Amino acid sequence: MANQRFAFGPRNYRLMFIGLALLAAGFITMTLDTTEYGEGFLGITLGPLLLFAGFVVEFFAIMAKSGNVTEAAPTTVAAPNTFTPAAPATPAAPAEPTRPTYKRP
């Protein structure tokens, strides 16, 4: 279990939680608007701006390269260079088309 790897690094998860907090703050801000139908500053301007910022942070958190994840390089054994070309293959004659097995009405 000591070799357990996660999909993202700590930086990515931190950014995801910040994005989720911005999204929650945006939705809460829109619900706090006291004007009719939420057409005040909180419901139309500040809330959607917080939501947009939250989605941008979430996108960046997913797409950002995590710096702490180290991938092990695959080990390969070099084979000796003993390449011998094979004889050219002769093309096979195309097979004859078969008749369909179903019967038309």
C-alpha positions as CSV (number, residue, x, y, z in Angstrom):
1,M,0.0,0.0,0.0
2,A,3.0,2.3,0.2
3,N,3.1,2.6,-3.6
4,Q,-0.5,3.9,-3.9
5,R,-0.9,6.6,-6.5
6,F,-3.7,9.0,-6.9
7,A,-5.0,10.5,-10.1
8,F,-4.1,14.0,-9.1
9,G,-1.4,15.6,-6.9
10,P,-2.0,17.6,-3.7
11,R,-2.0,20.8,-5.7
12,N,-4.8,19.6,-7.9
13,Y,-6.9,18.6,-5.0
14,R,-6.3,21.9,-3.2
15,L,-7.4,23.8,-6.3
16,M,-10.5,21.5,-6.7
17,F,-11.6,22.3,-3.1
18,I,-11.0,26.1,-3.8
19,G,-13.2,25.8,-6.9
20,L,-15.9,23.9,-5.0
21,A,-15.8,26.7,-2.3
22,L,-16.2,29.3,-5.0
23,L,-19.1,27.4,-6.6
24,A,-20.8,27.1,-3.2
25,A,-20.2,30.8,-2.5
26,G,-21.7,31.7,-5.9
27,F,-24.9,29.7,-5.3
28,I,-25.3,31.0,-1.8
29,T,-24.7,34.6,-2.9
30,M,-27.4,34.2,-5.5
31,T,-29.9,32.9,-3.0
32,L,-29.1,35.8,-0.6
33,D,-30.4,38.4,-3.0
34,T,-33.5,40.0,-1.5
35,T,-34.9,41.8,-4.5
36,E,-37.8,40.5,-6.5
37,Y,-36.8,37.4,-8.7
38,G,-33.2,37.8,-7.7
39,E,-32.6,40.7,-10.0
40,G,-30.3,42.7,-7.7
41,F,-26.5,43.0,-7.7
42,L,-26.0,39.8,-5.8
43,G,-28.3,37.6,-7.9
44,I,-27.3,38.9,-11.4
45,T,-23.7,40.1,-11.0
46,L,-21.7,38.8,-8.1
47,G,-23.2,35.3,-7.9
48,P,-22.6,34.4,-11.5
49,L,-19.1,35.9,-11.4
50,L,-18.3,33.6,-8.5
51,L,-19.7,30.7,-10.3
52,F,-17.7,31.4,-13.4
53,A,-14.5,31.8,-11.3
54,G,-15.3,28.5,-9.6
55,F,-15.7,26.6,-12.9
56,V,-12.5,28.2,-14.3
57,V,-10.6,27.0,-11.1
58,E,-12.1,23.5,-11.4
59,F,-11.1,23.3,-15.1
60,F,-7.5,24.4,-14.2
61,A,-7.4,22.0,-11.3
62,I,-8.2,19.1,-13.6
63,M,-5.9,20.1,-16.5
64,A,-2.9,21.3,-14.4
65,K,0.0,19.0,-14.3
66,S,0.7,17.8,-10.8
67,G,4.3,18.3,-9.8
68,N,4.6,15.6,-7.1
69,V,3.6,12.6,-9.1
70,T,6.6,10.7,-10.3
71,E,6.2,8.0,-12.9
72,A,8.6,5.2,-13.0
73,A,10.4,4.8,-16.3
74,P,9.8,1.4,-17.8
75,T,13.0,-0.8,-17.9
76,T,13.8,-2.3,-21.2
77,V,16.4,-4.8,-22.1
78,A,18.2,-4.0,-25.3
79,A,18.2,-6.9,-27.8
80,P,21.3,-7.4,-29.9
81,N,21.0,-6.0,-33.4
82,T,20.4,-9.2,-35.4
83,F,17.9,-8.1,-38.0
84,T,17.5,-10.4,-41.0
85,P,15.1,-9.3,-43.7
86,A,12.5,-11.9,-44.5
87,A,11.7,-12.9,-48.0
88,P,9.0,-10.7,-49.6
89,A,5.6,-12.2,-49.3
90,T,3.7,-13.0,-52.4
91,P,0.2,-11.5,-52.5
92,A,-2.6,-14.0,-52.2
93,A,-5.3,-14.2,-54.8
94,P,-8.5,-12.5,-53.6
95,A,-11.1,-15.0,-52.4
96,E,-14.2,-15.5,-54.5
97,P,-17.3,-13.7,-53.2
98,T,-19.7,-16.1,-51.5
99,R,-23.4,-16.0,-52.1
100,P,-25.6,-14.7,-49.3
101,T,-27.2,-17.3,-47.1
102,Y,-30.5,-15.5,-46.8
103,K,-33.2,-15.7,-49.4
104,R,-35.1,-12.7,-50.7
105,P,-38.9,-12.8,-50.5
